[in-house]
Amino acid sequence: MSVTAAELGLTAGTWNIDPAHSEVTFTIRHLMSKVRGSFTAFSGSVEIAEDVLASTATAEIEISSIDTRNADRDAHVRSADILDVENHPTIKFVTKGVRSEGDKNLLDGELTIRGVSRPITLDVEFNGVGEDPWGGTRAGFTATGSISRKEYGIEFNVPLSGDKALLGDKVDISLEIQAVRA
């Protein structure tokens, strides 16, 4: 069932991601726990359609902005072993469709990492819309999903005793997005 932008309090049109009030984070298993990281430089926009299911989004993340709270690890993740920032400086996302399944809102898209484009589905929650103190209108969204790093050609690992490895394959992605009406 389709929902209109007006029913959600949104105005159809362009909403630009505000990186100062948004987060792009990830979690991956490292040894016997999980390591969290973020990207601090990114941009994008959401094109809200009157029929919300016809909306689109695009985003670009600068890999050099990775922050896992460890400078040596960040340098290694930027290297050709993992994300290869020298040859592939950005991660890109483009929407391929929006749909509802039961009480879930799903954003289907294409994620490009290291020049490899793969489909991804993000579970999206609309957090509301309102006026900000500076005269703008803001909307909030939370999106989550997971990818297999190996599907993007990221094979680096260090074998440990038994059948264990330094890094897990699954990378959980979490986005907290605040967008401003253009």
VMD Tcl script that builds the backbone (N, CA, C; Angstrom):
set m [mol new atoms 546]
animate dup $m
set s [atomselect $m all]
$s set {name element resname resid chain x y z} {
  {N N MET 1 A 0.837 -1.170 0.000}
  {CA C MET 1 A 0.000 0.000 0.000}
  {C C MET 1 A 0.892 1.247 0.000}
  {N N SER 2 A 0.566 2.166 -0.849}
  {CA C SER 2 A 1.379 3.357 -1.027}
  {C C SER 2 A 1.025 4.431 0.003}
  {N N VAL 3 A 2.037 5.187 0.383}
  {CA C VAL 3 A 1.878 6.299 1.317}
  {C C VAL 3 A 2.363 7.555 0.610}
  {N N THR 4 A 1.625 8.651 0.795}
  {CA C THR 4 A 2.060 9.899 0.173}
  {C C THR 4 A 3.018 10.645 1.103}
  {N N ALA 5 A 3.834 11.487 0.497}
  {CA C ALA 5 A 4.762 12.306 1.265}
  {C C ALA 5 A 3.993 13.177 2.248}
  {N N ALA 6 A 2.873 13.747 1.812}
  {CA C ALA 6 A 2.081 14.627 2.670}
  {C C ALA 6 A 1.571 13.882 3.906}
  {N N GLU 7 A 1.223 12.617 3.757}
  {CA C GLU 7 A 0.747 11.833 4.914}
  {C C GLU 7 A 1.834 11.691 5.977}
  {N N LEU 8 A 3.098 11.756 5.567}
  {CA C LEU 8 A 4.215 11.660 6.509}
  {C C LEU 8 A 4.698 13.033 6.982}
  {N N GLY 9 A 4.118 14.089 6.433}
  {CA C GLY 9 A 4.549 15.439 6.788}
  {C C GLY 9 A 5.733 15.911 5.965}
  {N N LEU 10 A 6.071 15.168 4.917}
  {CA C LEU 10 A 7.198 15.518 4.049}
  {C C LEU 10 A 6.717 16.326 2.855}
  {N N THR 11 A 7.611 17.125 2.320}
  {CA C THR 11 A 7.375 17.824 1.071}
  {C C THR 11 A 8.146 17.076 -0.006}
  {N N ALA 12 A 7.484 16.774 -1.119}
  {CA C ALA 12 A 8.174 16.110 -2.223}
  {C C ALA 12 A 9.284 17.025 -2.719}
  {N N GLY 13 A 10.407 16.425 -3.096}
  {CA C GLY 13 A 11.533 17.196 -3.602}
  {C C GLY 13 A 12.847 16.689 -3.039}
  {N N THR 14 A 13.881 17.488 -3.188}
  {CA C THR 14 A 15.236 17.102 -2.791}
  {C C THR 14 A 15.485 17.417 -1.318}
  {N N TRP 15 A 16.054 16.444 -0.624}
  {CA C TRP 15 A 16.480 16.580 0.766}
  {C C TRP 15 A 17.950 16.189 0.803}
  {N N ASN 16 A 18.823 17.106 1.194}
  {CA C ASN 16 A 20.268 16.847 1.218}
  {C C ASN 16 A 20.708 16.321 2.579}
  {N N ILE 17 A 21.545 15.296 2.548}
  {CA C ILE 17 A 22.069 14.727 3.786}
  {C C ILE 17 A 22.956 15.767 4.470}
  {N N ASP 18 A 22.743 15.937 5.767}
  {CA C ASP 18 A 23.554 16.845 6.584}
  {C C ASP 18 A 24.591 15.996 7.313}
  {N N PRO 19 A 25.836 15.938 6.810}
  {CA C PRO 19 A 26.839 15.066 7.430}
  {C C PRO 19 A 27.190 15.451 8.866}
  {N N ALA 20 A 26.986 16.708 9.239}
  {CA C ALA 20 A 27.294 17.128 10.614}
  {C C ALA 20 A 26.310 16.531 11.619}
  {N N HIS 21 A 25.150 16.104 11.136}
  {CA C HIS 21 A 24.123 15.548 12.016}
  {C C HIS 21 A 23.709 14.151 11.569}
  {N N SER 22 A 24.594 13.455 10.868}
  {CA C SER 22 A 24.328 12.107 10.376}
  {C C SER 22 A 25.518 11.212 10.697}
  {N N GLU 23 A 25.309 9.908 10.644}
  {CA C GLU 23 A 26.385 8.947 10.893}
  {C C GLU 23 A 26.316 7.808 9.898}
  {N N VAL 24 A 27.493 7.380 9.438}
  {CA C VAL 24 A 27.635 6.172 8.625}
  {C C VAL 24 A 28.585 5.270 9.407}
  {N N THR 25 A 28.060 4.189 9.958}
  {CA C THR 25 A 28.864 3.309 10.807}
  {C C THR 25 A 28.786 1.863 10.328}
  {N N PHE 26 A 29.740 1.075 10.803}
  {CA C PHE 26 A 29.762 -0.343 10.464}
  {C C PHE 26 A 30.332 -1.129 11.635}
  {N N THR 27 A 30.051 -2.428 11.625}
  {CA C THR 27 A 30.567 -3.353 12.630}
  {C C THR 27 A 31.034 -4.613 11.916}
  {N N ILE 28 A 32.202 -5.121 12.310}
  {CA C ILE 28 A 32.735 -6.370 11.753}
  {C C ILE 28 A 33.401 -7.151 12.883}
  {N N ARG 29 A 33.299 -8.470 12.806}
  {CA C ARG 29 A 33.975 -9.289 13.803}
  {C C ARG 29 A 35.477 -9.209 13.566}
  {N N HIS 30 A 36.212 -8.970 14.652}
  {CA C HIS 30 A 37.667 -8.917 14.635}
  {C C HIS 30 A 38.138 -9.720 15.832}
  {N N LEU 31 A 38.877 -10.796 15.572}
  {CA C LEU 31 A 39.264 -11.726 16.624}
  {C C LEU 31 A 38.006 -12.225 17.331}
  {N N MET 32 A 37.915 -12.064 18.643}
  {CA C MET 32 A 36.787 -12.649 19.368}
  {C C MET 32 A 35.732 -11.621 19.782}
  {N N SER 33 A 35.760 -10.451 19.169}
  {CA C SER 33 A 34.748 -9.434 19.466}
  {C C SER 33 A 34.402 -8.705 18.177}
  {N N LYS 34 A 33.672 -7.634 18.289}
  {CA C LYS 34 A 33.316 -6.841 17.122}
  {C C LYS 34 A 33.958 -5.464 17.228}
  {N N VAL 35 A 34.419 -4.977 16.089}
  {CA C VAL 35 A 35.004 -3.637 16.008}
  {C C VAL 35 A 34.007 -2.753 15.274}
  {N N ARG 36 A 33.835 -1.555 15.804}
  {CA C ARG 36 A 32.968 -0.571 15.177}
  {C C ARG 36 A 33.816 0.511 14.532}
  {N N GLY 37 A 33.303 1.039 13.454}
  {CA C GLY 37 A 33.984 2.132 12.783}
  {C C GLY 37 A 32.975 3.050 12.140}
  {N N SER 38 A 33.467 4.165 11.658}
  {CA C SER 38 A 32.593 5.112 10.976}
  {C C SER 38 A 33.358 5.775 9.836}
  {N N PHE 39 A 32.602 6.399 8.978}
  {CA C PHE 39 A 33.153 7.252 7.936}
  {C C PHE 39 A 32.678 8.657 8.267}
  {N N THR 40 A 33.598 9.607 8.276}
  {CA C THR 40 A 33.239 10.956 8.702}
  {C C THR 40 A 33.000 11.918 7.543}
  {N N ALA 41 A 33.328 11.528 6.322}
  {CA C ALA 41 A 33.101 12.383 5.155}
  {C C ALA 41 A 32.217 11.638 4.156}
  {N N PHE 42 A 31.036 12.175 3.943}
  {CA C PHE 42 A 30.077 11.569 3.017}
  {C C PHE 42 A 29.084 12.629 2.586}
  {N N SER 43 A 28.391 12.342 1.510}
  {CA C SER 43 A 27.380 13.264 1.007}
  {C C SER 43 A 26.292 12.450 0.324}
  {N N GLY 44 A 25.182 13.100 0.065}
  {CA C GLY 44 A 24.108 12.416 -0.633}
  {C C GLY 44 A 22.819 13.193 -0.546}
  {N N SER 45 A 21.819 12.645 -1.188}
  {CA C SER 45 A 20.506 13.281 -1.160}
  {C C SER 45 A 19.418 12.231 -1.280}
  {N N VAL 46 A 18.238 12.647 -0.849}
  {CA C VAL 46 A 17.038 11.828 -0.964}
  {C C VAL 46 A 16.058 12.633 -1.809}
  {N N GLU 47 A 15.550 12.008 -2.842}
  {CA C GLU 47 A 14.520 12.639 -3.675}
  {C C GLU 47 A 13.190 12.049 -3.237}
  {N N ILE 48 A 12.447 12.803 -2.439}
  {CA C ILE 48 A 11.147 12.338 -1.953}
  {C C ILE 48 A 10.114 12.564 -3.048}
  {N N ALA 49 A 9.449 11.492 -3.445}
  {CA C ALA 49 A 8.374 11.568 -4.433}
  {C C ALA 49 A 7.044 11.694 -3.690}
  {N N GLU 50 A 6.040 12.221 -4.352}
  {CA C GLU 50 A 4.727 12.316 -3.702}
  {C C GLU 50 A 4.266 10.927 -3.270}
  {N N ASP 51 A 4.454 9.914 -4.120}
  {CA C ASP 51 A 4.266 8.513 -3.717}
  {C C ASP 51 A 5.607 8.079 -3.130}
  {N N VAL 52 A 5.678 7.958 -1.818}
  {CA C VAL 52 A 6.945 7.709 -1.136}
  {C C VAL 52 A 7.673 6.493 -1.703}
  {N N LEU 53 A 6.955 5.488 -2.190}
  {CA C LEU 53 A 7.600 4.292 -2.736}
  {C C LEU 53 A 8.322 4.566 -4.056}
  {N N ALA 54 A 8.123 5.750 -4.628}
  {CA C ALA 54 A 8.839 6.137 -5.848}
  {C C ALA 54 A 10.046 7.022 -5.524}
  {N N SER 55 A 10.353 7.199 -4.256}
  {CA C SER 55 A 11.487 8.032 -3.837}
  {C C SER 55 A 12.811 7.352 -4.159}
  {N N THR 56 A 13.876 8.156 -4.224}
  {CA C THR 56 A 15.209 7.627 -4.505}
  {C C THR 56 A 16.225 8.263 -3.565}
  {N N ALA 57 A 17.384 7.647 -3.465}
  {CA C ALA 57 A 18.473 8.190 -2.659}
  {C C ALA 57 A 19.798 7.852 -3.324}
  {N N THR 58 A 20.769 8.738 -3.150}
  {CA C THR 58 A 22.134 8.487 -3.589}
  {C C THR 58 A 23.072 8.931 -2.477}
  {N N ALA 59 A 24.219 8.272 -2.391}
  {CA C ALA 59 A 25.203 8.649 -1.380}
  {C C ALA 59 A 26.590 8.287 -1.869}
  {N N GLU 60 A 27.576 9.040 -1.385}
  {CA C GLU 60 A 28.970 8.779 -1.678}
  {C C GLU 60 A 29.762 8.966 -0.389}
  {N N ILE 61 A 30.599 7.972 -0.082}
  {CA C ILE 61 A 31.399 7.967 1.139}
  {C C ILE 61 A 32.865 8.037 0.752}
  {N N GLU 62 A 33.607 8.927 1.388}
  {CA C GLU 62 A 35.050 9.031 1.160}
  {C C GLU 62 A 35.755 8.030 2.071}
  {N N ILE 63 A 36.366 7.014 1.463}
  {CA C ILE 63 A 37.013 5.953 2.225}
  {C C ILE 63 A 38.125 6.491 3.111}
  {N N SER 64 A 38.816 7.516 2.674}
  {CA C SER 64 A 39.921 8.056 3.474}
  {C C SER 64 A 39.453 8.573 4.829}
  {N N SER 65 A 38.153 8.771 5.000}
  {CA C SER 65 A 37.616 9.307 6.258}
  {C C SER 65 A 37.305 8.227 7.290}
  {N N ILE 66 A 37.719 6.991 7.037}
  {CA C ILE 66 A 37.422 5.909 7.976}
  {C C ILE 66 A 38.033 6.190 9.351}
  {N N ASP 67 A 37.283 5.842 10.386}
  {CA C ASP 67 A 37.760 6.028 11.761}
  {C C ASP 67 A 37.307 4.835 12.604}
  {N N THR 68 A 38.267 3.993 12.977}
  {CA C THR 68 A 37.985 2.856 13.863}
  {C C THR 68 A 38.626 3.074 15.230}
  {N N ARG 69 A 39.057 4.299 15.481}
  {CA C ARG 69 A 39.707 4.686 16.733}
  {C C ARG 69 A 41.082 4.035 16.898}
  {N N ASN 70 A 41.696 3.653 15.777}
  {CA C ASN 70 A 43.043 3.090 15.802}
  {C C ASN 70 A 43.722 3.475 14.479}
  {N N ALA 71 A 44.693 4.377 14.523}
  {CA C ALA 71 A 45.326 4.912 13.315}
  {C C ALA 71 A 45.987 3.832 12.467}
  {N N ASP 72 A 46.656 2.866 13.106}
  {CA C ASP 72 A 47.292 1.789 12.342}
  {C C ASP 72 A 46.256 0.934 11.613}
  {N N ARG 73 A 45.178 0.602 12.306}
  {CA C ARG 73 A 44.115 -0.200 11.669}
  {C C ARG 73 A 43.479 0.587 10.532}
  {N N ASP 74 A 43.215 1.879 10.753}
  {CA C ASP 74 A 42.619 2.705 9.701}
  {C C ASP 74 A 43.501 2.723 8.462}
  {N N ALA 75 A 44.808 2.866 8.649}
  {CA C ALA 75 A 45.748 2.862 7.517}
  {C C ALA 75 A 45.693 1.527 6.783}
  {N N HIS 76 A 45.601 0.426 7.519}
  {CA C HIS 76 A 45.528 -0.879 6.874}
  {C C HIS 76 A 44.225 -1.048 6.099}
  {N N VAL 77 A 43.111 -0.580 6.662}
  {CA C VAL 77 A 41.828 -0.684 5.959}
  {C C VAL 77 A 41.850 0.155 4.680}
  {N N ARG 78 A 42.546 1.279 4.682}
  {CA C ARG 78 A 42.660 2.126 3.473}
  {C C ARG 78 A 43.557 1.481 2.409}
  {N N SER 79 A 44.430 0.556 2.815}
  {CA C SER 79 A 45.423 -0.027 1.905}
  {C C SER 79 A 44.778 -0.944 0.857}
  {N N ALA 80 A 45.596 -1.366 -0.107}
  {CA C ALA 80 A 45.137 -2.269 -1.167}
  {C C ALA 80 A 44.685 -3.620 -0.609}
  {N N ASP 81 A 45.145 -3.999 0.588}
  {CA C ASP 81 A 44.684 -5.244 1.212}
  {C C ASP 81 A 43.177 -5.258 1.413}
  {N N ILE 82 A 42.597 -4.086 1.723}
  {CA C ILE 82 A 41.184 -4.074 2.092}
  {C C ILE 82 A 40.377 -3.147 1.176}
  {N N LEU 83 A 40.315 -1.845 1.425}
  {CA C LEU 83 A 39.455 -0.972 0.624}
  {C C LEU 83 A 40.162 -0.288 -0.543}
  {N N ASP 84 A 41.473 -0.275 -0.560}
  {CA C ASP 84 A 42.252 0.241 -1.693}
  {C C ASP 84 A 41.853 1.665 -2.076}
  {N N VAL 85 A 41.981 2.582 -1.108}
  {CA C VAL 85 A 41.568 3.964 -1.316}
  {C C VAL 85 A 42.310 4.629 -2.473}
  {N N GLU 86 A 43.540 4.223 -2.749}
  {CA C GLU 86 A 44.303 4.841 -3.840}
  {C C GLU 86 A 43.621 4.633 -5.190}
  {N N ASN 87 A 43.075 3.442 -5.430}
  {CA C ASN 87 A 42.409 3.147 -6.698}
  {C C ASN 87 A 40.898 3.300 -6.651}
  {N N HIS 88 A 40.319 3.264 -5.464}
  {CA C HIS 88 A 38.867 3.344 -5.301}
  {C C HIS 88 A 38.568 4.253 -4.110}
  {N N PRO 89 A 38.605 5.565 -4.305}
  {CA C PRO 89 A 38.506 6.500 -3.174}
  {C C PRO 89 A 37.121 6.619 -2.538}
  {N N THR 90 A 36.080 6.114 -3.214}
  {CA C THR 90 A 34.737 6.282 -2.661}
  {C C THR 90 A 33.948 4.977 -2.676}
  {N N ILE 91 A 32.970 4.940 -1.816}
  {CA C ILE 91 A 31.914 3.920 -1.814}
  {C C ILE 91 A 30.666 4.653 -2.287}
  {N N LYS 92 A 29.922 4.032 -3.195}
  {CA C LYS 92 A 28.735 4.703 -3.741}
  {C C LYS 92 A 27.490 3.843 -3.539}
  {N N PHE 93 A 26.365 4.524 -3.316}
  {CA C PHE 93 A 25.067 3.868 -3.201}
  {C C PHE 93 A 24.074 4.587 -4.092}
  {N N VAL 94 A 23.258 3.801 -4.817}
  {CA C VAL 94 A 22.197 4.339 -5.665}
  {C C VAL 94 A 20.956 3.470 -5.445}
  {N N THR 95 A 19.816 4.112 -5.256}
  {CA C THR 95 A 18.555 3.393 -5.061}
  {C C THR 95 A 18.106 2.704 -6.344}
  {N N LYS 96 A 17.566 1.515 -6.174}
  {CA C LYS 96 A 16.939 0.800 -7.287}
  {C C LYS 96 A 15.442 0.632 -7.055}
  {N N GLY 97 A 14.977 0.873 -5.822}
  {CA C GLY 97 A 13.546 0.778 -5.530}
  {C C GLY 97 A 13.271 0.890 -4.040}
  {N N VAL 98 A 12.045 1.261 -3.729}
  {CA C VAL 98 A 11.567 1.342 -2.353}
  {C C VAL 98 A 10.312 0.493 -2.279}
  {N N ARG 99 A 10.191 -0.283 -1.196}
  {CA C ARG 99 A 9.010 -1.138 -1.060}
  {C C ARG 99 A 8.680 -1.351 0.403}
  {N N SER 100 A 7.440 -1.770 0.623}
  {CA C SER 100 A 6.997 -2.130 1.968}
  {C C SER 100 A 6.708 -3.610 1.987}
  {N N GLU 101 A 7.131 -4.264 3.059}
  {CA C GLU 101 A 6.806 -5.666 3.306}
  {C C GLU 101 A 6.291 -5.754 4.724}
  {N N GLY 102 A 4.982 -5.921 4.861}
  {CA C GLY 102 A 4.395 -5.912 6.196}
  {C C GLY 102 A 4.611 -4.557 6.830}
  {N N ASP 103 A 5.222 -4.545 8.014}
  {CA C ASP 103 A 5.477 -3.272 8.685}
  {C C ASP 103 A 6.891 -2.748 8.434}
  {N N LYS 104 A 7.613 -3.373 7.494}
  {CA C LYS 104 A 8.976 -2.938 7.166}
  {C C LYS 104 A 8.992 -2.105 5.892}
  {N N ASN 105 A 9.860 -1.082 5.886}
  {CA C ASN 105 A 10.122 -0.298 4.683}
  {C C ASN 105 A 11.519 -0.668 4.219}
  {N N LEU 106 A 11.628 -1.084 2.976}
  {CA C LEU 106 A 12.899 -1.581 2.450}
  {C C LEU 106 A 13.368 -0.710 1.294}
  {N N LEU 107 A 14.657 -0.421 1.324}
  {CA C LEU 107 A 15.291 0.363 0.273}
  {C C LEU 107 A 16.244 -0.565 -0.468}
  {N N ASP 108 A 15.905 -0.880 -1.706}
  {CA C ASP 108 A 16.761 -1.723 -2.539}
  {C C ASP 108 A 17.691 -0.814 -3.328}
  {N N GLY 109 A 18.958 -1.184 -3.363}
  {CA C GLY 109 A 19.894 -0.351 -4.080}
  {C C GLY 109 A 21.090 -1.119 -4.574}
  {N N GLU 110 A 22.023 -0.373 -5.110}
  {CA C GLU 110 A 23.284 -0.927 -5.596}
  {C C GLU 110 A 24.407 -0.232 -4.835}
  {N N LEU 111 A 25.254 -1.035 -4.201}
  {CA C LEU 111 A 26.386 -0.534 -3.443}
  {C C LEU 111 A 27.649 -0.873 -4.208}
  {N N THR 112 A 28.510 0.125 -4.417}
  {CA C THR 112 A 29.757 -0.082 -5.150}
  {C C THR 112 A 30.926 0.155 -4.206}
  {N N ILE 113 A 31.729 -0.908 -4.028}
  {CA C ILE 113 A 32.937 -0.865 -3.205}
  {C C ILE 113 A 34.056 -1.482 -4.028}
  {N N ARG 114 A 35.197 -0.813 -4.104}
  {CA C ARG 114 A 36.355 -1.304 -4.867}
  {C C ARG 114 A 36.004 -1.589 -6.329}
  {N N GLY 115 A 35.094 -0.822 -6.890}
  {CA C GLY 115 A 34.704 -1.005 -8.282}
  {C C GLY 115 A 33.743 -2.152 -8.512}
  {N N VAL 116 A 33.310 -2.829 -7.458}
  {CA C VAL 116 A 32.363 -3.952 -7.561}
  {C C VAL 116 A 30.995 -3.464 -7.100}
  {N N SER 117 A 30.006 -3.604 -7.972}
  {CA C SER 117 A 28.638 -3.196 -7.641}
  {C C SER 117 A 27.796 -4.420 -7.352}
  {N N ARG 118 A 27.098 -4.378 -6.226}
  {CA C ARG 118 A 26.267 -5.504 -5.793}
  {C C ARG 118 A 24.954 -4.947 -5.241}
  {N N PRO 119 A 23.885 -5.747 -5.345}
  {CA C PRO 119 A 22.617 -5.300 -4.747}
  {C C PRO 119 A 22.682 -5.354 -3.224}
  {N N ILE 120 A 21.967 -4.442 -2.602}
  {CA C ILE 120 A 21.839 -4.405 -1.143}
  {C C ILE 120 A 20.426 -3.954 -0.809}
  {N N THR 121 A 19.887 -4.503 0.262}
  {CA C THR 121 A 18.594 -4.058 0.775}
  {C C THR 121 A 18.798 -3.523 2.179}
  {N N LEU 122 A 18.332 -2.312 2.396}
  {CA C LEU 122 A 18.413 -1.680 3.705}
  {C C LEU 122 A 17.023 -1.596 4.317}
  {N N ASP 123 A 16.925 -1.915 5.580}
  {CA C ASP 123 A 15.694 -1.755 6.347}
  {C C ASP 123 A 15.666 -0.296 6.797}
  {N N VAL 124 A 14.636 0.456 6.417}
  {CA C VAL 124 A 14.591 1.894 6.665}
  {C C VAL 124 A 13.452 2.250 7.620}
  {N N GLU 125 A 13.779 3.112 8.563}
  {CA C GLU 125 A 12.779 3.643 9.491}
  {C C GLU 125 A 12.735 5.156 9.304}
  {N N PHE 126 A 11.535 5.687 9.139}
  {CA C PHE 126 A 11.341 7.134 9.043}
  {C C PHE 126 A 11.163 7.656 10.465}
  {N N ASN 127 A 12.029 8.606 10.874}
  {CA C ASN 127 A 12.023 9.094 12.259}
  {C C ASN 127 A 11.268 10.398 12.449}
  {N N GLY 128 A 10.691 10.929 11.387}
  {CA C GLY 128 A 9.897 12.145 11.511}
  {C C GLY 128 A 10.481 13.319 10.763}
  {N N VAL 129 A 9.730 14.411 10.795}
  {CA C VAL 129 A 10.105 15.639 10.095}
  {C C VAL 129 A 9.757 16.825 10.985}
  {N N GLY 130 A 10.558 17.885 10.891}
  {CA C GLY 130 A 10.264 19.077 11.685}
  {C C GLY 130 A 11.154 20.241 11.308}
  {N N GLU 131 A 10.813 21.397 11.856}
  {CA C GLU 131 A 11.577 22.615 11.605}
  {C C GLU 131 A 12.806 22.625 12.511}
  {N N ASP 132 A 13.916 23.162 11.996}
  {CA C ASP 132 A 15.111 23.315 12.818}
  {C C ASP 132 A 15.225 24.772 13.283}
  {N N PRO 133 A 16.133 25.064 14.210}
  {CA C PRO 133 A 16.267 26.435 14.726}
  {C C PRO 133 A 16.810 27.438 13.707}
  {N N TRP 134 A 17.266 26.984 12.554}
  {CA C TRP 134 A 17.887 27.855 11.557}
  {C C TRP 134 A 16.965 28.145 10.380}
  {N N GLY 135 A 15.698 27.785 10.498}
  {CA C GLY 135 A 14.727 28.077 9.451}
  {C C GLY 135 A 14.589 26.995 8.394}
  {N N GLY 136 A 15.228 25.867 8.598}
  {CA C GLY 136 A 15.131 24.774 7.639}
  {C C GLY 136 A 14.156 23.700 8.098}
  {N N THR 137 A 13.886 22.775 7.203}
  {CA C THR 137 A 13.042 21.625 7.520}
  {C C THR 137 A 13.898 20.384 7.395}
  {N N ARG 138 A 13.853 19.539 8.417}
  {CA C ARG 138 A 14.689 18.339 8.475}
  {C C ARG 138 A 13.833 17.087 8.594}
  {N N ALA 139 A 14.356 16.002 8.011}
  {CA C ALA 139 A 13.734 14.689 8.141}
  {C C ALA 139 A 14.799 13.717 8.624}
  {N N GLY 140 A 14.389 12.750 9.424}
  {CA C GLY 140 A 15.330 11.774 9.953}
  {C C GLY 140 A 15.002 10.363 9.490}
  {N N PHE 141 A 16.055 9.601 9.211}
  {CA C PHE 141 A 15.911 8.222 8.749}
  {C C PHE 141 A 16.980 7.363 9.415}
  {N N THR 142 A 16.644 6.129 9.725}
  {CA C THR 142 A 17.594 5.123 10.172}
  {C C THR 142 A 17.560 4.003 9.144}
  {N N ALA 143 A 18.716 3.542 8.714}
  {CA C ALA 143 A 18.777 2.436 7.753}
  {C C ALA 143 A 19.826 1.442 8.221}
  {N N THR 144 A 19.501 0.160 8.105}
  {CA C THR 144 A 20.436 -0.888 8.504}
  {C C THR 144 A 20.450 -1.998 7.455}
  {N N GLY 145 A 21.581 -2.664 7.363}
  {CA C GLY 145 A 21.727 -3.786 6.446}
  {C C GLY 145 A 23.053 -4.474 6.685}
  {N N SER 146 A 23.319 -5.505 5.908}
  {CA C SER 146 A 24.570 -6.259 6.016}
  {C C SER 146 A 25.072 -6.611 4.627}
  {N N ILE 147 A 26.393 -6.726 4.527}
  {CA C ILE 147 A 27.008 -7.179 3.285}
  {C C ILE 147 A 28.049 -8.239 3.604}
  {N N SER 148 A 28.425 -8.984 2.584}
  {CA C SER 148 A 29.561 -9.901 2.641}
  {C C SER 148 A 30.733 -9.167 2.012}
  {N N ARG 149 A 31.796 -8.950 2.774}
  {CA C ARG 149 A 32.941 -8.214 2.224}
  {C C ARG 149 A 33.578 -8.979 1.072}
  {N N LYS 150 A 33.514 -10.323 1.106}
  {CA C LYS 150 A 34.116 -11.138 0.043}
  {C C LYS 150 A 33.411 -10.922 -1.296}
  {N N GLU 151 A 32.110 -10.591 -1.248}
  {CA C GLU 151 A 31.376 -10.321 -2.489}
  {C C GLU 151 A 31.877 -9.057 -3.191}
  {N N TYR 152 A 32.628 -8.236 -2.472}
  {CA C TYR 152 A 33.206 -7.014 -3.034}
  {C C TYR 152 A 34.698 -7.172 -3.294}
  {N N GLY 153 A 35.189 -8.408 -3.265}
  {CA C GLY 153 A 36.592 -8.674 -3.557}
  {C C GLY 153 A 37.531 -8.380 -2.408}
  {N N ILE 154 A 37.007 -8.275 -1.202}
  {CA C ILE 154 A 37.837 -7.998 -0.030}
  {C C ILE 154 A 38.127 -9.331 0.655}
  {N N GLU 155 A 39.224 -9.935 0.245}
  {CA C GLU 155 A 39.566 -11.284 0.689}
  {C C GLU 155 A 40.566 -11.323 1.843}
  {N N PHE 156 A 41.218 -10.202 2.145}
  {CA C PHE 156 A 42.275 -10.202 3.164}
  {C C PHE 156 A 41.791 -10.844 4.464}
  {N N ASN 157 A 42.643 -11.702 5.019}
  {CA C ASN 157 A 42.379 -12.283 6.325}
  {C C ASN 157 A 43.665 -12.904 6.840}
  {N N VAL 158 A 43.686 -13.211 8.124}
  {CA C VAL 158 A 44.805 -13.890 8.760}
  {C C VAL 158 A 44.231 -15.120 9.449}
  {N N PRO 159 A 44.675 -16.314 9.054}
  {CA C PRO 159 A 44.152 -17.516 9.719}
  {C C PRO 159 A 44.627 -17.587 11.169}
  {N N LEU 160 A 43.742 -18.046 12.028}
  {CA C LEU 160 A 44.064 -18.261 13.428}
  {C C LEU 160 A 43.956 -19.752 13.716}
  {N N SER 161 A 44.237 -20.159 14.916}
  {CA C SER 161 A 44.186 -21.587 15.249}
  {C C SER 161 A 42.787 -22.148 15.004}
  {N N GLY 162 A 42.763 -23.423 14.642}
  {CA C GLY 162 A 41.491 -24.059 14.304}
  {C C GLY 162 A 40.979 -23.519 12.986}
  {N N ASP 163 A 39.686 -23.315 12.911}
  {CA C ASP 163 A 39.094 -22.802 11.668}
  {C C ASP 163 A 38.740 -21.318 11.793}
  {N N LYS 164 A 39.349 -20.626 12.723}
  {CA C LYS 164 A 39.058 -19.210 12.958}
  {C C LYS 164 A 39.938 -18.322 12.074}
  {N N ALA 165 A 39.472 -17.071 11.924}
  {CA C ALA 165 A 40.224 -16.083 11.150}
  {C C ALA 165 A 40.141 -14.740 11.862}
  {N N LEU 166 A 41.066 -13.859 11.527}
  {CA C LEU 166 A 41.132 -12.533 12.138}
  {C C LEU 166 A 39.846 -11.736 11.926}
  {N N LEU 167 A 39.312 -11.759 10.696}
  {CA C LEU 167 A 38.139 -10.962 10.339}
  {C C LEU 167 A 36.968 -11.830 9.921}
  {N N GLY 168 A 35.777 -11.406 10.301}
  {CA C GLY 168 A 34.571 -12.048 9.804}
  {C C GLY 168 A 34.255 -11.560 8.404}
  {N N ASP 169 A 33.362 -12.249 7.727}
  {CA C ASP 169 A 32.959 -11.848 6.382}
  {C C ASP 169 A 31.818 -10.832 6.416}
  {N N LYS 170 A 30.924 -10.968 7.367}
  {CA C LYS 170 A 29.734 -10.118 7.440}
  {C C LYS 170 A 30.085 -8.742 8.008}
  {N N VAL 171 A 29.621 -7.711 7.315}
  {CA C VAL 171 A 29.782 -6.331 7.777}
  {C C VAL 171 A 28.375 -5.756 7.958}
  {N N ASP 172 A 28.057 -5.374 9.186}
  {CA C ASP 172 A 26.773 -4.738 9.472}
  {C C ASP 172 A 26.920 -3.244 9.256}
  {N N ILE 173 A 25.939 -2.660 8.585}
  {CA C ILE 173 A 25.953 -1.239 8.238}
  {C C ILE 173 A 24.795 -0.557 8.954}
  {N N SER 174 A 25.058 0.620 9.496}
  {CA C SER 174 A 24.013 1.397 10.158}
  {C C SER 174 A 24.153 2.861 9.746}
  {N N LEU 175 A 23.050 3.442 9.344}
  {CA C LEU 175 A 23.026 4.836 8.923}
  {C C LEU 175 A 22.007 5.603 9.767}
  {N N GLU 176 A 22.436 6.707 10.319}
  {CA C GLU 176 A 21.531 7.644 10.974}
  {C C GLU 176 A 21.602 8.910 10.136}
  {N N ILE 177 A 20.543 9.184 9.412}
  {CA C ILE 177 A 20.570 10.259 8.425}
  {C C ILE 177 A 19.598 11.375 8.809}
  {N N GLN 178 A 20.127 12.592 8.796}
  {CA C GLN 178 A 19.315 13.779 8.939}
  {C C GLN 178 A 19.441 14.526 7.615}
  {N N ALA 179 A 18.325 14.753 6.981}
  {CA C ALA 179 A 18.339 15.413 5.675}
  {C C ALA 179 A 17.592 16.741 5.761}
  {N N VAL 180 A 18.098 17.736 5.040}
  {CA C VAL 180 A 17.528 19.079 5.042}
  {C C VAL 180 A 16.864 19.337 3.707}
  {N N ARG 181 A 15.646 19.854 3.743}
  {CA C ARG 181 A 14.915 20.184 2.517}
  {C C ARG 181 A 15.687 21.248 1.746}
  {N N ALA 182 A 15.974 20.951 0.482}
  {CA C ALA 182 A 16.737 21.893 -0.364}
  {C C ALA 182 A 15.867 23.080 -0.738}
}
mol reanalyze $m
mol bondsrecalc $m
mol representation Tube
mol addrep $m
